[in-house]
Amino acid sequence: MNTLLRCLACLVLLASAPAFAEDSSTPAASTPAASTPAASTPVARVRVAFDRNGVTEVRATGLADPAIGRAVTADDPVRIASISKLVLSIGVMRLVEQGVLDLDADVSKTLGYAVRNPAFPDTPITLRLLLSHTSSLTDGAGYWQVPFDGHFKDVLDDPKAWDTAHAPGTYWRYANAGFPLIAGVMERATGERFDLLMQRLVLAPLRLHACYGWPSCDAATAARAVVLYVDGKPSVDDHQGKPPACGITKASDGSCDLSQWRAGTSSNVFGPQGGLRISGNDLARIGRLLLGDGEVDGVRLLTPASVAMMVGPEWSFDGSNGLTLEEDDPIRTRGGFTCRYGLAVHTLATGLPGCGDDPFGDGVPRIGHSGNAYGLLAGLWVDRKAGTGVVYFATGNDKPAPGVRSSFSAVEEKLARGD
C-alpha cells in the first residue's frame, strides 16, 4: 500500500468489537481502522489456552496493524517483551546439559573481560546469578542502547550499572542488563550469533516461526508482525507488510552489516531481554514444553531435572531481600509483583506477606513470565499440577488501570482469567 492509501486508512473508524472474538484459521474480513488508536485503549488482544496435548481455546480481537485494518490472529508474531528471558533460559539449559556452559562458573572467563561489582570485586558473577536477577546488576546505565559496532563492556564500566549496597547473590533486583551478558556468554562459548543460536537450540526444533530480532525470521512471518502502539502512534514493528531493512539495533553510523558480527560484544542488539517475536500459538508450545517437563509433541529439549532447576526457586521474598518490582516499569508500580523467581521463571500466588502476585485470583501457584514494553502487556503462565496454561497479550496499553486483586494491571487480570 502506498503512503497516500496508508494515511487514508488511518482516517477510517476503528471497528468496535467485544472483549474477545473467536479466532479461526481464516480470519474474518476486518473493518478498516478509523483513526490511530487512542492511548491506553487496547488495540489487539490474543489469548490462547492449552493443556499438555495442545491448544484448547483461541480468542483474538482487534487489529494487528490499525493503519491498514489488518485483523490480529493467534499466528501473528509480536514483540513479547520479557517473556523472551524465559525462552532464552531454555537455550542456556540446553547448553548446560551439553556441558558447554556451567551455571556457576565466572562469566568473566568466557567473555574475556572482568565482570565484577566494584564494591565486591572478589565475588564472581555467574549465569545462575544473572538468570535469577540476583547478580547485583541494575539497569541504571542502560542495556539496549549499545550499537551493533559497540561493546557491552562499556555499560558495565559505568558505576550506575551496579548495586553497590548488596553483594551478588544476596538481593533480588530486576535487571534487563544481565541478559545481553548471558547472550554474550552463549556466543563466546559456541562461536554462534545469538539469534541463530536460539534458532538452533529452541525455535527450530519446536518448529516455531519466531526470532530474536528480525534477521532470522522468514519474510512471510515478518510481514505479519503485530504493530506496537505508544501514545496512539506506531512505535515498534510497523513493517507495512514487508520485512524490515535491518531488524536489530544498527551500528553507530547507521549501517546494518551482519557480517561484522563479533561474538560476545553487542549481543543486546538481538533483544535477548525482550526482543523475541513470537505468536500466541507458538508461545503456547513453549508453555506445553514446561508442562511436559522438557518435552512437547515428541520433541525433548530438556530433561525434567533442567526444567525443575529453571523453576527453582532461586529466590523468595522474605520482606527485605529484594525490590519485588521492576524499577523502571511505569505500568506496574505496586510492590509485591514478583516474590519468587527461578532461572528466568516467575512463580505466581506465593502467598508470601506483602505480595500481590496472583492475577488469576484463585491462589493456584503457576509458573511462567510476564512481558511489558512499548504498550504491550503479556503473560505465559502454566499450572503444572493441573496440566493447563494460558498465553495472552494486549497492545496499546500506555496507562492501563491497576488491577483489583493483584499488583498486575486490570487488563492482565482479565486476560489471565479470560473474563
C-alpha positions in Angstrom: 0.0 0.0 0.0 1.5 3.4 -0.9 1.8 6.2 1.6 -1.4 8.0 0.5 -3.6 5.0 0.8 -1.9 4.1 4.2 -2.7 7.6 5.5 -6.3 7.4 4.3 -6.7 4.1 6.1 -5.7 5.8 9.3 -8.7 8.1 9.0 -11.3 5.3 8.9 -13.0 4.5 12.3 -11.6 1.6 14.3 -14.1 -1.2 14.3 -15.8 -1.9 17.7 -15.6 -5.4 19.0 -16.4 -7.5 22.1 -13.7 -8.2 24.6 -12.9 -11.3 22.7 -13.9 -12.8 19.4 -13.3 -16.4 18.5 -10.3 -16.8 16.2 -10.4 -19.1 13.2 -7.9 -20.5 10.7 -9.2 -18.0 8.2 -9.5 -14.5 9.8 -12.8 -12.7 9.0 -12.7 -9.6 6.9 -11.9 -6.7 9.2 -13.3 -3.2 9.2 -10.5 -0.7 8.4 -9.1 1.4 11.2 -10.9 4.7 11.9 -8.0 6.6 13.3 -4.8 6.0 15.2 -5.7 4.1 18.4 -6.3 6.2 21.5 -3.6 5.9 24.1 -4.4 3.3 26.8 -7.0 1.6 24.7 -6.0 -2.0 23.8 -5.5 -2.3 20.0 -5.2 -6.0 19.8 -5.8 -8.9 22.2 -4.9 -12.5 21.9 -5.5 -15.3 24.4 -4.5 -18.9 23.9 -5.4 -21.6 26.4 -3.7 -25.0 26.3 -3.1 -28.3 28.1 -0.4 -30.9 27.7 -2.0 -32.2 24.5 -2.5 -29.0 22.6 -4.4 -25.7 22.3 -7.8 -25.8 23.8 -9.2 -22.4 23.1 -8.1 -19.3 21.0 -9.6 -15.9 21.3 -8.4 -12.9 19.3 -9.8 -9.4 18.6 -8.7 -6.1 17.3 -6.1 -5.1 14.8 -2.5 -6.3 14.2 -2.0 -3.2 12.0 -4.6 -0.5 12.5 -3.3 1.7 9.7 -4.4 -0.9 7.1 -7.2 -2.6 9.1 -5.4 -6.0 9.4 -7.1 -8.2 12.0 -4.9 -9.8 14.6 -4.7 -13.6 14.8 -3.0 -16.0 17.2 -0.5 -16.8 14.4 0.8 -13.2 14.2 4.2 -12.6 15.8 4.5 -9.9 18.4 7.5 -8.5 20.3 6.7 -10.5 23.5 9.0 -8.4 25.8 10.4 -10.1 28.9 8.9 -13.5 28.2 11.9 -13.6 25.9 14.0 -14.2 29.1 12.3 -17.5 29.8 12.8 -18.7 26.3 16.5 -17.7 26.5 16.8 -19.7 29.7 15.7 -22.8 27.8 18.6 -22.2 25.4 21.0 -21.8 28.3 19.9 -25.0 29.9 20.3 -26.9 26.7 24.0 -25.8 26.6 24.4 -26.6 30.3 23.1 -30.2 29.6 25.6 -30.4 26.7 28.4 -29.4 29.0 29.1 -26.2 27.0 28.1 -23.9 29.9 28.3 -24.1 33.7 25.6 -22.1 35.6 28.1 -21.5 38.5 31.2 -20.5 36.5 32.6 -17.0 36.5 31.3 -15.5 33.3 34.4 -13.3 33.0 36.4 -16.4 31.9 34.1 -16.9 28.9 33.6 -13.3 28.0 37.3 -12.4 28.2 36.9 -9.4 30.4 36.2 -8.9 34.1 32.6 -8.7 35.2 32.6 -7.5 38.8 30.5 -5.3 41.1 33.2 -2.7 42.1 32.0 -2.9 45.7 32.5 -6.7 45.8 35.5 -7.3 43.5 36.2 -10.8 44.8 32.7 -12.2 44.1 32.3 -13.9 40.7 29.2 -13.1 38.6 27.7 -16.4 37.2 24.9 -17.4 34.8 22.8 -18.5 37.8 23.0 -15.1 39.3 22.3 -13.3 36.1 19.3 -15.5 35.2 17.8 -15.1 38.7 18.3 -11.3 38.9 20.5 -11.7 41.9 23.8 -10.6 40.3 23.7 -7.1 41.8 23.4 -5.6 38.3 20.9 -2.8 37.7 19.6 -1.1 34.6 20.9 2.3 35.8 23.4 2.5 33.0 21.1 1.2 30.3 21.2 -2.2 28.5 19.8 -2.0 24.9 21.5 1.2 23.7 24.8 -0.3 22.7 25.1 -0.1 18.9 26.0 -3.1 16.7 29.6 -2.0 16.5 29.9 -1.1 20.2 30.8 -3.2 23.2 28.5 -4.1 26.1 31.5 -3.9 28.5 31.2 -0.2 28.4 27.9 -0.4 30.1 29.4 -2.4 33.0 32.2 0.2 33.4 29.6 2.7 34.4 29.2 2.7 38.3 25.4 3.1 37.8 25.3 -0.4 36.4 25.8 -1.9 39.9 24.0 -2.1 43.2 26.9 -1.4 45.5 24.8 -1.8 48.6 24.1 -5.5 48.1 26.6 -8.3 47.3 25.9 -10.7 44.4 23.6 -13.5 45.5 22.0 -11.6 48.4 19.3 -9.4 46.9 16.7 -9.6 44.1 16.8 -6.6 41.7 15.2 -7.0 38.3 18.0 -6.2 35.7 17.5 -6.4 32.0 21.2 -5.7 31.7 22.0 -9.2 32.7 20.6 -10.8 29.6 22.8 -9.3 27.0 25.6 -10.6 29.1 24.1 -14.1 29.1 23.7 -13.9 25.4 27.3 -12.8 25.1 28.4 -15.8 27.1 26.4 -18.1 24.8 28.0 -16.5 21.7 31.6 -16.8 23.1 31.1 -20.4 24.2 29.7 -21.6 20.9 31.0 -19.2 18.3 27.5 -18.6 17.0 25.5 -15.4 16.7 22.8 -15.3 19.4 19.7 -15.1 17.2 20.9 -18.0 15.1 22.0 -20.0 18.1 18.5 -19.7 19.6 17.0 -20.9 16.3 19.2 -24.0 16.5 18.7 -24.7 20.2 15.0 -23.9 20.7 13.0 -22.3 18.0 13.7 -24.6 15.0 13.4 -27.9 16.9 9.9 -26.8 18.1 9.0 -25.7 14.5 8.3 -22.1 15.7 8.1 -19.2 13.3 9.8 -16.9 15.8 13.1 -15.0 16.1 15.2 -12.7 18.3 15.3 -9.6 16.3 14.1 -10.0 12.7 17.1 -11.2 10.7 16.5 -14.9 11.5 12.7 -14.8 10.7 11.4 -15.5 7.2 9.8 -12.7 5.1 6.3 -14.1 5.5 6.5 -14.1 9.3 7.9 -10.6 9.4 5.1 -9.3 7.1 2.5 -10.5 9.7 4.1 -8.6 12.6 1.8 -7.0 15.2 2.5 -3.3 15.4 3.0 -1.9 18.9 1.5 1.5 19.7 2.6 4.1 22.2 0.6 7.3 22.7 -1.7 6.2 19.9 1.2 6.1 17.4 3.0 3.1 15.8 6.3 2.6 17.7 7.6 -0.9 17.1 7.4 -3.3 14.1 5.5 -1.0 11.8 6.7 -3.0 8.7 3.8 -2.1 6.4 3.7 -5.7 5.2 7.4 -6.0 4.4 10.4 -7.4 6.3 12.3 -4.6 8.0 15.5 -3.5 6.3 17.6 -4.2 9.4 15.6 -5.6 12.3 18.2 -5.1 15.0 19.9 -2.1 16.7 22.1 -0.6 14.0 25.8 0.3 14.1 26.7 3.8 15.3 27.0 5.0 11.7 23.5 3.7 10.8 24.7 0.6 8.9 23.5 -2.9 9.4 26.1 -5.3 8.1 25.6 -8.6 9.9 28.9 -9.9 8.5 30.6 -7.6 11.0 29.2 -9.5 14.0 31.7 -10.2 16.8 31.0 -12.8 19.4 30.1 -11.5 22.8 30.4 -7.8 22.2 27.0 -6.4 21.4 24.5 -9.3 21.8 22.0 -6.8 23.1 21.1 -5.8 19.5 19.1 -9.0 19.1 17.0 -8.3 22.2 17.8 -11.3 24.5 16.0 -9.5 27.3 12.8 -8.7 25.4 13.2 -8.9 21.6 11.7 -12.3 20.8 9.0 -12.1 18.1 6.6 -15.0 18.5 2.9 -15.7 18.1 0.4 -16.7 20.7 0.1 -20.2 19.2 3.8 -20.7 19.1 4.3 -19.3 22.6 1.7 -21.9 23.8 4.1 -24.6 22.6 6.7 -23.2 24.9 4.2 -23.4 27.7 3.4 -27.0 26.8 7.1 -27.8 26.9 7.1 -26.7 30.5 4.1 -28.8 31.2 5.8 -31.7 29.6 8.9 -31.4 31.8 11.0 -30.5 28.7 9.2 -32.5 26.1 6.4 -31.4 23.7 4.9 -33.2 20.7 7.5 -35.9 20.8 10.4 -33.4 20.9 12.5 -33.4 24.0 14.6 -30.3 24.5 15.4 -30.5 28.3 15.5 -33.2 31.0 12.9 -32.9 33.8 15.8 -32.0 36.1 16.7 -29.0 34.0 13.1 -27.7 34.0 12.9 -28.2 37.8 16.1 -26.1 38.0 14.6 -23.4 35.9 11.5 -23.2 38.1 13.7 -23.2 41.3 13.1 -21.1 43.2 16.5 -19.3 43.4 15.0 -16.5 45.4 11.9 -15.9 47.5 10.9 -12.7 49.2 11.4 -12.6 52.9 10.3 -9.0 53.5 13.7 -7.3 52.9 15.8 -9.2 50.4 14.5 -7.7 47.2 12.6 -4.9 45.5 9.7 -7.2 44.2 9.1 -5.0 41.1 11.0 -3.6 38.1 12.3 -0.1 39.0 11.7 1.5 35.6 8.3 -0.1 35.0 5.8 2.8 34.6 2.8 0.4 34.4 3.2 -1.8 37.5 4.1 0.5 40.3 2.8 -1.5 43.3 5.3 -3.7 45.2 4.8 -7.4 45.5 4.7 -8.1 41.8 7.5 -10.6 41.9 8.0 -12.6 45.1 9.5 -15.9 43.9 11.9 -16.4 41.0 14.0 -19.2 39.4 16.2 -19.1 36.3 14.1 -16.6 34.3 10.9 -18.2 35.6 8.5 -16.3 37.8 6.2 -18.2 40.3 2.7 -16.7 41.0 0.4 -16.9 44.0 3.2 -17.4 46.5 1.1 -16.4 49.5 4.1 -14.6 50.9 3.4 -11.5 53.1 3.0 -8.2 51.1 2.8 -10.0 47.8 0.2 -9.2 45.1 1.4 -11.9 42.7 -1.9 -13.6 41.9 -3.6 -12.0 38.8 -5.8 -15.1 38.5 -7.1 -14.6 42.0 -7.5 -18.3 42.7 -4.5 -18.9 44.9 -3.1 -21.5 42.4 0.7 -21.4 42.0 1.6 -21.0 38.3 5.0 -20.6 36.7 6.0 -18.5 33.6 6.8 -14.9 32.9 5.2 -11.6 32.2 6.0 -9.1 29.5 5.6 -5.3 29.4 7.1 -2.9 26.8 6.0 -0.4 24.1 2.4 -0.6 25.2 2.3 -4.4 25.2 1.2 -6.4 28.2 1.7 -10.2 28.0 1.9 -13.3 30.1 2.7 -17.0 29.8 1.5 -19.0 32.8 1.2 -22.7 33.4 -0.4 -24.7 36.2 1.9 -27.8 36.2 -0.3 -29.7 38.7 -3.5 -29.3 36.6 -1.6 -29.6 33.3 -3.1 -26.4 31.9 -1.8 -23.0 30.8 -2.6 -19.7 29.1 -0.7 -17.2 26.8 -2.0 -13.7 26.3 -1.1 -10.3 25.1 -2.7 -6.9 24.6 -1.2 -4.0 22.7 -1.8 -0.2 23.1 -1.7 -0.1 26.9 0.0 3.1 27.8 -1.7 3.8 31.1 -3.8 0.7 32.0 -6.0 0.8 35.1 -4.5 -1.0 38.1 -5.7 -4.5 38.9 -8.3 -5.1 41.7 -6.8 -8.3 43.1 -3.1 -8.1 42.5 -0.1 -5.9 41.5 -0.8 -6.7 37.9 -2.9 -4.3 35.7 -6.6 -4.8 35.2 -6.0 -5.8 31.6 -3.7 -8.6 32.7 -6.1 -9.8 35.3 -8.9 -10.1 32.7 -6.7 -11.8 30.2 -5.4 -14.2 32.8 -8.8 -15.4 33.7 -10.4 -15.0 30.3 -13.0 -12.5 31.5 
